[in-house]
Amino acid sequence: MFDLFFTNESKKFLNKLNKQDSRRIISTLERCRIRPHSHVKKLVASPYFRLRVGDYRVIIDIKAGKLLIIVIEIGHRKNIYK
């Protein structure tokens, strides 16, 4: 099972969200810990992956050798890729 690590930027965004959306994102990340590659898509021209949670996107980096998922950024789908 993979461990989750949140960057400071992603923690700030989760704290700003309402409780329902933040719980939904966290529960989706918890499900993703077992087999992350089946839940995510690779970003084009980037070493990172994206996880879709409703109108929000979670940009993550998967370190398979260390069994670590690093949550880099969380944002609304219209702003996250800019």
PyMOL commands that set and color helices and strands:
alter all, ss='L'
color gray80, all
select helices_A, chain A and resi 8-16+19-32+36-38
alter helices_A, ss='H'
color red, helices_A
select strands_A, chain A and resi 3-6+41-42+49-53+56-63+68-76
alter strands_A, ss='S'
color yellow, strands_A
deselect
rebuild
show_as cartoon
